């Protein structure tokens, strides 16, 4: 199931979501691949991706988490991000994937 969210949040809120998604994946023992990225499952995994304005690149939450969430907050605390795609697990109805786009630096 796909859903368009559309709500804007600040970088500090996005950092909180990243921390919560990582905590969730650890709690439910979601496996990681050889690059340290969480492998989606059918029930509990959460994946967050972020598309940045400056370079138009998309980063996964693991990259931001592993490279210091506090630094992300320092750089993007007042930046705004809009969720553009939200996907849900078919078995549980829980969020499986959220993609954010930076809308204002």
GUMI-954914 format. One line per 3 residues: number of its first residue (from 1); for each residue x, y, z of N, C-alpha, C. Coordinates in nm, 3 decimals, padded with zeros to 5 digits. Atoms other than C-alpha are relative to their C-alpha. Example, Ala and Ser with C-alpha at 12.3 -4.5 7.8 and 13.67 -1.06 7.14 Angstrom:
<recs>
1> 00.089:-00.119:00.000:01.230:-00.450:00.780:00.090:00.120:00.000 | -00.082:-00.119:-00.006:01.367:-00.106:00.714:-00.077:00.109:00.073
</recs>
This chain:
<recs>
1> 00.084:-00.117:00.000:00.000:00.000:00.000:00.089:00.124:00.000 | -00.071:-00.127:00.006:00.140:00.341:-00.096:-00.091:00.110:00.047 | 00.078:-00.112:-00.048:00.031:00.664:00.058:00.084:00.125:-00.012
4> -00.071:-00.126:00.004:00.127:01.026:00.007:-00.030:00.075:00.128 | 00.011:-00.065:-00.129:00.189:01.199:00.337:-00.013:00.150:-00.015 | 00.004:-00.142:00.030:00.278:01.557:00.245:00.027:00.095:00.114
7> -00.024:-00.090:-00.112:00.346:01.695:00.593:00.146:00.042:00.004 | -00.137:-00.049:-00.015:00.653:01.915:00.641:00.043:-00.011:00.145 | -00.059:00.004:-00.133:00.882:01.861:00.937:00.138:00.066:-00.008
10> -00.134:-00.057:-00.006:01.208:02.020:01.050:00.105:-00.110:00.011 | -00.110:00.094:-00.006:01.547:01.852:01.038:00.017:-00.065:00.135 | -00.009:00.059:-00.133:01.545:01.802:01.414:-00.102:-00.112:00.017
13> 00.103:00.103:-00.007:01.220:01.605:01.384:00.039:-00.121:-00.085 | -00.044:00.110:00.087:01.363:01.401:01.098:00.109:-00.081:00.069 | -00.104:00.071:-00.074:01.667:01.315:01.310:-00.062:-00.089:00.107
16> 00.071:00.081:-00.100:01.430:01.195:01.583:-00.062:-00.123:-00.065 | 00.060:00.114:00.071:01.247:00.976:01.330:00.106:-00.103:-00.039 | -00.108:00.091:00.037:01.577:00.829:01.212:00.042:-00.081:00.123
19> -00.038:00.070:-00.124:01.675:00.745:01.571:-00.105:-00.103:00.039 | 00.108:00.093:-00.036:01.334:00.586:01.633:-00.006:-00.119:-00.096 | 00.001:00.109:00.098:01.352:00.383:01.310:00.114:-00.098:00.028
22> -00.113:00.087:-00.033:01.697:00.251:01.403:-00.030:-00.079:00.127 | 00.038:00.070:-00.124:01.575:00.170:01.756:-00.101:-00.111:-00.028 | 00.101:00.099:00.038:01.274:-00.011:01.606:00.066:-00.121:-00.066
25> -00.064:00.109:00.073:01.491:-00.214:01.370:00.088:-00.085:00.092 | -00.081:00.074:-00.096:01.725:-00.309:01.654:-00.090:-00.082:00.094 | 00.093:00.068:-00.090:01.433:-00.399:01.884:-00.055:-00.127:-00.063
28> 00.058:00.115:00.070:01.285:-00.633:01.622:00.105:-00.084:-00.071 | -00.111:00.078:00.052:01.629:-00.768:01.527:-00.004:-00.013:-00.153 | -00.002:-00.003:00.146:01.601:-00.665:01.161:00.145:-00.021:-00.045
31> -00.134:00.034:00.048:01.899:-00.812:00.978:00.059:00.112:-00.084 | -00.072:-00.097:00.082:02.165:-00.600:00.807:00.075:-00.074:-00.110 | -00.081:00.058:00.107:02.343:-00.662:00.478:00.148:00.027:00.027
34> -00.144:-00.015:-00.018:02.721:-00.658:00.429:00.045:00.146:00.007 | -00.032:-00.143:-00.006:02.711:-00.276:00.400:-00.060:00.069:00.122 | 00.058:-00.056:-00.121:02.533:-00.229:00.731:-00.138:00.062:-00.018
37> 00.135:-00.052:00.028:02.196:-00.144:00.572:-00.102:-00.104:00.045 | 00.105:00.092:-00.044:01.882:-00.292:00.722:-00.068:-00.065:-00.121 | 00.066:00.077:00.106:01.723:-00.563:00.509:-00.150:00.001:00.029
40> 00.145:-00.005:-00.025:01.347:-00.504:00.472:-00.057:-00.139:00.025 | 00.072:00.124:-00.026:01.127:-00.774:00.621:-00.148:00.025:-00.029 | 00.142:-00.011:00.032:00.754:-00.834:00.590:-00.085:00.052:00.117
43> 00.078:-00.034:-00.118:00.656:-00.716:00.938:00.040:00.129:00.070 | -00.039:-00.103:-00.095:00.865:-00.472:01.138:00.104:00.100:-00.048 | -00.108:-00.089:00.043:01.147:-00.310:00.939:-00.053:00.137:-00.040
46> 00.031:-00.136:00.043:01.145:00.065:00.882:00.121:00.054:-00.075 | -00.104:-00.060:00.083:01.346:00.241:00.611:-00.037:00.145:-00.025 | 00.021:-00.141:00.029:01.383:00.618:00.579:00.107:00.042:-00.099
49> -00.093:-00.057:00.096:01.541:00.788:00.278:-00.027:00.150:-00.009 | 00.010:-00.145:00.002:01.612:01.160:00.242:00.069:00.053:-00.125 | -00.054:-00.064:00.120:01.661:01.354:-00.083:00.033:00.144:00.035
52> -00.047:-00.132:-00.038:01.869:01.668:-00.030:-00.002:00.098:-00.119 | 00.007:-00.103:00.104:01.831:01.996:-00.223:00.136:00.033:-00.061 | -00.129:-00.051:00.045:02.196:02.097:-00.246:00.064:-00.084:-00.110
55> -00.066:00.087:00.097:02.317:01.794:-00.440:-00.095:-00.097:-00.069 | 00.103:00.086:00.057:01.992:01.617:-00.532:00.028:-00.149:00.021 | -00.028:00.139:-00.032:02.130:01.298:-00.378:-00.097:-00.049:00.106
58> 00.086:00.063:-00.099:01.924:01.056:-00.173:00.086:-00.081:00.095 | -00.075:00.069:-00.103:02.066:00.928:00.154:-00.093:-00.091:00.079 | 00.080:00.086:-00.086:01.944:00.636:00.359:00.029:00.033:00.145
61> -00.011:-00.035:-00.141:01.894:00.664:00.731:00.126:-00.055:00.065 | -00.121:00.058:-00.057:02.189:00.436:00.807:00.120:00.090:-00.023 | -00.111:-00.091:00.029:02.427:00.679:00.638:00.001:00.118:00.096
64> 00.010:-00.114:-00.092:02.302:00.969:00.847:00.026:-00.046:00.143 | -00.017:00.051:-00.136:02.287:00.761:01.165:00.146:-00.032:00.028 | -00.138:00.043:-00.020:02.637:00.619:01.119:00.100:00.115:-00.011
67> -00.089:-00.115:00.015:02.787:00.958:01.029:-00.035:00.113:00.095 | 00.027:-00.094:-00.107:02.657:01.135:01.340:-00.129:00.080:-00.020 | 00.130:-00.066:00.005:02.295:01.235:01.379:00.010:00.141:00.058
70> -00.015:-00.133:-00.059:02.404:01.527:01.598:00.053:00.100:-00.102 | -00.053:-00.088:00.106:02.599:01.672:01.305:-00.111:00.034:-00.099 | 00.114:-00.024:00.088:02.290:01.632:01.084:-00.090:00.107:00.060
73> 00.085:-00.098:-00.067:02.090:01.828:01.343:00.064:00.139:-00.007 | -00.070:-00.129:00.007:02.355:02.104:01.351:-00.016:00.063:-00.138 | 00.003:-00.052:00.137:02.348:02.139:00.974:-00.141:00.025:-00.052
76> 00.133:-00.004:00.062:01.977:02.087:00.902:-00.114:00.019:00.099 | 00.105:-00.012:-00.101:01.786:02.170:01.221:-00.118:00.085:-00.046 | 00.111:-00.086:00.044:01.582:02.447:01.058:-00.041:-00.025:-00.145
79> 00.042:00.038:00.136:01.565:02.288:00.713:-00.134:-00.071:00.010 | 00.131:00.068:00.001:01.225:02.156:00.615:00.005:-00.118:-00.097 | 00.007:00.123:00.077:01.151:01.811:00.480:-00.146:-00.041:-00.013
82> 00.138:00.044:00.023:00.833:01.678:00.327:00.002:-00.147:-00.038 | 00.012:00.141:00.036:00.736:01.314:00.319:-00.078:-00.008:-00.129 | 00.071:00.006:00.127:00.640:01.227:-00.032:-00.053:-00.140:-00.030
85> 00.051:00.136:00.018:00.596:00.849:-00.021:00.006:-00.072:00.134 | 00.004:00.084:-00.119:00.490:00.629:00.268:-00.054:-00.135:-00.043 | 00.044:00.136:00.031:00.464:00.252:00.229:-00.019:-00.076:00.130
88> 00.036:00.077:-00.118:00.319:00.001:00.473:00.024:-00.149:-00.023 | -00.010:00.146:00.006:00.383:-00.365:00.552:-00.139:-00.058:-00.020 | 00.130:00.063:00.027:00.102:-00.576:00.412:-00.049:-00.084:00.117
91> 00.040:00.090:-00.107:00.104:-00.819:00.703:-00.042:00.072:00.128 | 00.024:-00.066:-00.129:00.104:-00.570:00.992:-00.065:00.136:-00.011 | 00.053:-00.135:00.016:-00.008:-00.237:00.847:00.091:00.107:00.056
94> -00.098:-00.096:-00.054:00.298:-00.074:01.006:00.077:00.065:-00.113 | -00.081:-00.069:00.101:00.507:00.179:00.815:00.125:-00.082:-00.030 | -00.121:00.071:00.040:00.782:00.009:00.617:00.104:00.093:-00.063
97> -00.091:-00.088:00.073:00.930:00.297:00.417:-00.058:00.141:-00.006 | 00.038:-00.141:00.016:00.919:00.677:00.423:00.111:00.069:-00.077 | -00.096:-00.079:00.077:01.089:00.899:00.166:-00.029:00.147:00.025
100> 00.011:-00.144:-00.023:01.153:01.264:00.255:00.078:00.075:-00.105 | -00.067:-00.092:00.091:01.247:01.548:00.024:00.024:00.130:00.075 | -00.027:-00.128:-00.063:01.421:01.856:00.158:-00.068:00.108:-00.083
103> 00.075:-00.102:00.072:01.197:02.149:00.066:00.055:00.140:00.020 | -00.057:-00.132:-00.027:01.383:02.442:00.223:00.125:-00.019:00.084 | -00.126:00.009:-00.074:01.743:02.480:00.336:00.001:00.093:00.118
</recs>
